[in-house]
Amino acid sequence: MLCTSVSISAATDTDLRKIYAQHPDKWPAVVTSDGRDAPELAPLPAAKPTPKPTKVALGERLFNDTRLSRDSTVSCASCYEARLAFTDKRRIAVGIDGQAWKRNTPAIFGIDLWQSFFWDGQAETAEQQELMPIVDHKEMDASLPQVLERISADPDYQKLFKAAYDEESPISLSNLASAIVAFERTLRPPEGKFEQFINKAYQNPVE
């Protein structure tokens, strides 16, 4: 639980507006219920440099390719539909053969800011996470060698991988995963009213 060093309950709306219209350095100190200092809220870090365009284009194609699933019926985009702001609007995610998964589809925005992946944090990096749904029996149920064979046999993919990676034999599982992640990195979190408030607060002068 977080508390402030002043009694917010006794403050009027006008008081609060004045207090929080200042730079955050002037806001009441925030402490936890057991007396520990808590860091002040701050704007999200600036986005990392945009990945190589050819790598993003490759990643977007892989993201939408159903050949990454056992029977070529499911893609990453099956759970992350662009027209639905990269969600599926389902309470429980549905994978191959109409199988329901254990949880709903997690968000996909702002992956550069994440410290772990999946609801239970079982993956430490986005690249590690990217390959796991492919082999999950309820999601895409394919084998990684099978997927790599399909992709390697496609002349278009051969050209796309060569354009994205400066390597002699660029088609590999690690490059496949990093290409999809490159595309996902372009999906920044939408700026809501809370983010707008925090960003504006830090633009106030410090007196």
N, C-alpha and C positions, 0 to 999 in steps of 0.2 A: 504494500500500500504506500502511496506517495502523499506527502503533505507539504504545505508551504509554511513559511515562517510567519505569515500573517493570517488572521482569521478571515478566510474567504467567505464563510457563511455570514459574517457580519457586514461584509462590504456590499454596497449597492451596485447596480449594473453600471452606473456612471463611474464609480470608483474603479471597477474592474476594467472598463474601457480605457480609462486614463493610465492605469498601471500597465496594461498589456499593449498600449499604443506606443510604449517606449521600446528602445533597443532591449533585447533579452538580458543584457548585462544589468539592467535596472529592474528586472522582474524579481519577485520574492524568491528567496532561496528555496530549493526543493530538497526535501529529505525523505527518507523512508520512514515507515512507522516505528522501526527499531533504531532510528537516530542516525542512519548512514546518509552521507551526501549522495545525491543523484545527479548525473550529468544533465545539463540543460538540453532541451530539444534543439535540433539544428537542421538546416537544409540537407537534403540528400547530396551525397558527393557528386561531382560533375561526372558525366558519362565518360567512359574510356574512349580512346580513339575508335572511329568507325572501322570495323574489319574490312579487309580487302574486298571490293565490290564483286569480283569474280568468285570469291569464297562465299559471300553472302548469297549470291545467285545459286550456287551449287547447293548450299544448305537449304535454301527455300524449296528447291526442287526435291531434294531428299525428304524434307519435312512433309511434303505432299504426296510422296510416292508410296503406293500400297504394296509395292514389291518388297518392302521391308517386313511384311508379315508372311506367315506360312502359306496362306492361300491367296495372297494378293487382294485382300478385301479391306485391310485396315492400314491406315497411315498415322503419323503423328497428328496430322490435321483432323483426324476423325474425332479426337478429344479436344483439340484446340482449333476451333473453327474461326477463321478470320472474320466472317460476317457476324459472329457472336462475341466479338472482342476477345478472341482466343480462349473461349470457354466452350462447354457443351451444354450448359444449363441443365445438367442432370444431377440428381441427388447422389447417385452412385454411378461411377464411370462404367461404360460398357465396352468390352473388347471383342476379340474374335469369336465367331459363332454366337454372338449375342450374350456372351458371358458377363455377368455383373462382377465388378471388382469389389474390394473391401471398402473403399472410400471414394469420395468424389475427386474429380480432377483438380489438382492444385493450380495455383496461378502460374503464369509463365512470364510476367513482366519483371524487368529489372533484375535479371539473374546475376549480374555483376555484384549486386548488393547482398546476395544470399551467402550464408555460412554453411549450409547443408541443404540436401535435396531429398525429396519425398516427404510425406507427412511425418514419418518416423526418423528422418535424418540419416537413412542408411547409406546414402551416397555423399561423398565429401566434395566432389567437383561436378560441374555440369557435364563435362565430357564422360565421366564415369556413369552418371545418371542416364545419359542419352542412349546407351546400349542396353540397359536393363529391361525396358519395356519390350524390346525386340524379342527377347528370349522368354519373357514371362508367359506362362501357359494361358493366362486369362486375358492378356493384352494383345500381343502380336504372334506369339507362339512359333517363332522361326528360329533357325540356328544361325549363328553369326557367319560360319563358313558358307551357308546357303545364300545368305543375303549378299555377301561379298562376291560370290560367284555370279549372281544375277547382275549386280552393278558392273562388275568387270567386263561382262559380255556385251554391254550396251555401248555402241560407238559414241553416242552423244555424251555419256558419262565419262568416257575416256578423254574426250576433248575438254570437258568441264573440269575434271580433276587436274589435268595438265595446266589449264589456265589458272587454277586456284593455288596450286602447289608447285614450287620450284624443285621438283624431285624427279629422279629417273623413273621410279615406279610409284606414282602418287596414290594409287587406289589401295587404301588400307583401312582397317577398322578405326584406327586412331584418327585418320584424316576424315573419314566419314563422320565420326562423332564431332570433331572440331568444326566441320563445315556446318552442321546443323546448329551447333552452339553459336557460331558466328551469325547465323540468321536470327536466332532467338535473342542475341545481344542487341539487335536493332529495335527490339520491342521495349521501349522505355515505359515506366509506370505512368499512368495518366495523372495529371496534376489536379487533385481535388481541392476543395475549399480549405482543408486543413493545411495542405502543402503551400497553397497560396498565402495563407496567413503567416506561416513560419518564414517563408521566403521574404515576404514584405517586412516582417519584423526586423530581420537582419539588415535590411536596407535603411532602417532608421538611424540617424546620427547618434553617436555616443557622446553625451555631454559631460 
